[in-house]
């Protein structure tokens, strides 16, 4: 196991009725920006619970944060924060709203061009405090310090992170997710599943705790995902999904182990270029990437086959084939296509994505740095 420092400062309030805890989490005199998406929280009762819990605090509302939150939209929220002397941000929504809140928190006090936080990797030196009320289990953004922001005008989608961007607290009430459309729930399951694999399917470093934690999250997603899709108001199944998605990316399973993240980086380009849902880009890229990278990932693929899919019979190559096939079948069982053709994206996108990544200097992806632009193109052509 590699050396690591682990610290996750986010306080989690989990379960029914926990939105009321907002009152004790936010200072009585906080000036709050309530950041939200398209308005579904007004229909499912979450908004009323939040406003009740906020009491008499001054609250400025900003709705309209998109899936794959857009820089230009978020900059409008930054302007409001600066003008109104906002000193707390409350994200109420899914991962896109939470990611957007992290950007607003960092950009509001930033002295230069806020895009430099993403494009140039400028250090976040200060940030507004933020909290979250989660309404969509998927990204784990409620308990980590990373965010991914799109700039549609430039066809770009970039990530940034800082320890200052961990939410101070997050509220996870599974009932607040009951009204989600099936497509969003499926995307959340698929997203969380890939988050685990990016940290797990690399090469062994004898990190037994991280491996077993990762395998348990994968098994929960495989077992509980279909249940919660079939019965959205099954509290037990939905609670397990919500908690699994948080643990998939709260940094715990990634400490002391090599990590990949090539699937995500390739997927971000597909979203930027063709507007595909994030989780669906992962479903397209992941099985093909595992096939192309099977030699370097051989030992962990065999472990994954045995411990996650109970594939223990036959030769090693046959078990690896079966594990990759099971991964593809799992995504498709959620109603998520695993080929570019499923989304009408032409095979020529392979060269386009490779060029985009090369232009960004992303020429050595993966846990071994051996996924070059040429390998990216090979992966996407296999995914056609």
ZIFENBEL-V610703 format. One record per residue. N is the residue number from 1. NEAR is the number of other C-alpha atoms within 12 Angstrom. D_CENTER is the distance of its C-alpha to the mean C-alpha in Angstrom with 2 decimals. Layout:
N/NEAR/D_CENTER
N/NEAR/D_CENTER
This chain:
1/17/24.95
2/15/24.15
3/12/24.79
4/15/22.06
5/12/21.78
6/15/19.51
7/17/19.15
8/24/16.68
9/21/18.46
10/29/16.41
11/25/18.76
12/32/17.45
13/28/19.67
14/27/19.00
15/26/21.07
16/22/23.43
17/21/24.87
18/28/22.80
19/39/22.23
20/28/25.80
21/31/24.75
22/36/23.78
23/23/27.47
24/18/27.72
25/30/24.55
26/33/25.44
27/22/28.72
28/19/31.49
29/18/32.05
30/29/28.51
31/30/28.12
32/38/24.79
33/41/22.66
34/42/20.94
35/50/18.04
36/41/17.04
37/35/16.28
38/20/18.95
39/24/20.98
40/26/20.11
41/32/20.25
42/21/23.94
43/16/24.57
44/19/22.91
45/23/24.58
46/34/21.72
47/31/23.17
48/19/26.60
49/26/25.45
50/39/23.66
51/29/26.72
52/18/29.06
53/24/27.34
54/31/27.35
55/23/31.09
56/17/33.11
57/24/30.67
58/23/30.57
59/30/27.46
60/26/26.52
61/28/24.21
62/33/21.99
63/29/20.67
64/27/19.33
65/38/15.85
66/32/14.63
67/36/11.62
68/39/10.44
69/42/12.41
70/35/15.65
71/41/17.44
72/25/20.74
73/31/19.72
74/39/18.27
75/29/21.44
76/24/23.45
77/40/21.78
78/34/22.54
79/23/26.13
80/28/26.43
81/33/25.27
82/24/27.84
83/16/30.55
84/20/30.22
85/22/29.74
86/33/26.56
87/34/25.86
88/40/22.87
89/48/19.72
90/48/18.48
91/47/15.24
92/50/15.80
93/49/13.22
94/46/9.66
95/46/6.47
96/43/8.56
97/47/11.45
98/51/10.09
99/52/9.01
100/53/12.42
101/56/14.12
102/51/13.29
103/54/14.81
104/50/17.71
105/47/18.32
106/47/18.69
107/37/20.49
108/39/23.02
109/26/25.06
110/25/24.48
111/18/27.91
112/16/27.19
113/18/25.31
114/29/21.75
115/33/20.53
116/21/21.71
117/33/18.89
118/29/16.70
119/23/19.44
120/17/21.59
121/17/19.41
122/22/21.69
123/24/21.38
124/32/20.27
125/21/23.54
126/22/23.19
127/33/20.85
128/35/21.48
129/35/20.48
130/47/17.76
131/49/17.01
132/52/14.78
133/53/15.66
134/49/12.78
135/47/13.67
136/50/10.81
137/49/9.16
138/45/5.82
139/49/2.67
140/44/5.57
141/49/6.27
142/54/9.59
143/46/10.68
144/41/9.72
145/36/11.22
146/34/8.89
147/41/8.23
148/39/8.41
149/44/11.57
150/38/13.71
151/31/17.47
152/24/18.83
153/13/22.37
154/18/21.84
155/22/19.45
156/34/17.03
157/37/13.31
158/38/12.85
159/33/10.85
160/32/12.59
161/28/12.72
162/25/15.57
163/27/16.72
164/28/18.06
165/40/14.73
166/38/14.00
167/42/14.71
168/33/18.28
169/36/17.62
170/41/15.34
171/44/16.95
172/44/15.66
173/37/18.32
174/37/17.68
175/35/20.47
176/40/18.65
177/41/16.45
178/35/19.59
179/27/20.23
180/29/17.03
181/19/18.00
182/25/17.69
183/21/15.73
184/32/12.81
185/39/13.11
186/42/13.34
187/41/10.26
188/47/8.37
189/53/10.45
190/47/9.97
191/45/6.23
192/46/6.87
193/49/10.03
194/48/9.05
195/43/7.05
196/46/10.47
197/47/12.53
198/38/11.43
199/41/12.90
200/45/15.64
201/49/17.18
202/37/18.91
203/31/22.36
204/27/24.02
205/22/24.75
206/18/26.11
207/26/23.23
208/18/24.19
209/19/22.27
210/31/18.87
211/34/19.75
212/22/20.96
213/28/18.06
214/40/15.66
215/33/18.18
216/30/18.53
217/37/14.88
218/41/15.19
219/32/18.50
220/32/17.39
221/46/14.81
222/33/17.67
223/26/20.21
224/33/18.73
225/43/16.49
226/29/19.67
227/27/21.44
228/37/19.17
229/33/19.17
230/20/22.95
231/20/23.54
232/29/21.00
233/20/23.25
234/22/23.52
235/23/22.46
236/23/22.35
237/28/20.08
238/43/17.64
239/33/17.79
240/35/16.99
241/48/13.87
242/46/12.68
243/39/13.64
244/42/12.32
245/47/8.67
246/41/9.41
247/38/11.27
248/45/8.95
249/39/7.38
250/36/10.21
251/37/11.89
252/31/14.71
253/35/14.55
254/37/14.05
255/28/17.20
256/24/20.32
257/30/19.00
258/31/18.43
259/32/14.97
260/34/14.47
261/33/11.42
262/41/13.88
263/40/12.28
264/38/9.31
265/38/12.10
266/51/14.29
267/43/11.90
268/37/11.37
269/45/15.16
270/42/15.57
271/37/13.68
272/34/15.76
273/29/18.90
274/25/18.84
275/26/16.37
276/28/14.73
277/31/11.79
278/44/8.62
279/42/8.64
280/43/12.32
281/43/12.36
282/46/10.80
283/49/13.53
284/45/16.05
285/47/15.52
286/47/14.88
287/40/18.29
288/34/20.22
289/45/18.75
290/46/19.70
291/29/23.08
292/29/23.75
293/36/22.67
294/28/24.27
295/22/27.02
296/24/24.97
297/33/22.70
298/27/25.75
299/24/26.10
300/34/22.56
301/39/22.61
302/35/25.81
303/29/24.43
304/39/21.45
305/34/24.09
306/23/26.28
307/23/24.13
308/36/21.39
309/29/23.47
310/18/26.96
311/25/28.18
312/21/31.05
313/16/33.93
314/14/35.04
315/13/34.68
316/23/31.70
317/21/30.92
318/19/31.24
319/29/28.78
320/35/26.20
321/28/26.86
322/29/26.48
323/34/23.15
324/37/21.67
325/24/23.37
326/26/22.00
327/40/18.40
328/33/19.25
329/23/21.18
330/31/18.43
331/37/16.18
332/24/19.39
333/24/20.35
334/35/17.42
335/25/18.89
336/34/16.49
337/35/18.66
338/36/18.33
339/31/20.69
340/33/20.84
341/19/23.98
342/20/22.23
343/23/20.91
344/16/24.07
345/26/22.75
346/21/25.69
347/23/25.88
348/21/26.85
349/31/23.26
350/32/23.18
351/24/25.56
352/26/23.96
353/39/20.52
354/33/22.45
355/24/24.44
356/29/21.56
357/33/20.00
358/24/23.52
359/14/24.23
360/21/21.38
361/15/22.82
362/26/20.02
363/26/22.73
364/23/21.96
365/30/18.51
366/33/17.67
367/25/18.78
368/21/22.35
369/20/22.08
370/22/23.83
371/31/21.62
372/25/23.71
373/31/23.69
374/24/26.25
375/32/24.07
376/43/21.18
377/31/23.82
378/28/25.02
379/36/21.67
380/42/21.24
381/28/24.90
382/26/24.50
383/36/21.67
384/26/24.02
